Amino acid sequence: MKSLKIGGLIMVLMLFFMGANAQTSTEKVKIGDTMPQFTLNSEVYGTVTPADLKGKVVLVSLFATWCGPCQKELAEVQSTLYPKYKDNENFRLLVIGREHTDAELTKYNIRKKFTFPLYPDPKREVFSLFADQSIPRAYLFGKDGKLIYTSTGYTPEEFQKLMSTIEEALK
């Protein structure tokens, strides 16, 4: 009985400290919201704004080169998603490197042998329109410019759900 009480006390303390130390991660863009206004500037890939994406299904993928789950997700983008949709005129992929420059992303792209473009967001200006923290993040916008899917983190199951949602949005 004594060990049960101690175990319960430990559990309550753990929950208290986890709650007290948790950073709140607010989603700034929610299902049904329109794409935030931003400008991506890349010396390599040019400039992109939401106006350039009208009428397209758009996947915004936010990552960092040092993030382990991001590496897994981007490898899946390279092997599965990009080959399937890169030539589809109704689809656009925006992979955005949080806190990275064009030069850093070019080196990274060469090292990883990715064939899709990587856009820099050195000051988190674009990232901050979507969220406060946590990567990788995926935001899928339908042809009407409204958010239809979002995920944080990476699992193969979640990636398959993303692929299915893209397929449905393109119909």
Beta strands, then each sheet from edge to edge (+ up, - down):
strand 1: 40-42
strand 2: 46-48
strand 3: 57-63
strand 4: 91-98
strand 5: 118-121
strand 6: 137-141
strand 7: 147-152
sheet 1: 1+ 2-
sheet 2: 5+ 4+ 3+ 6- 7+
end
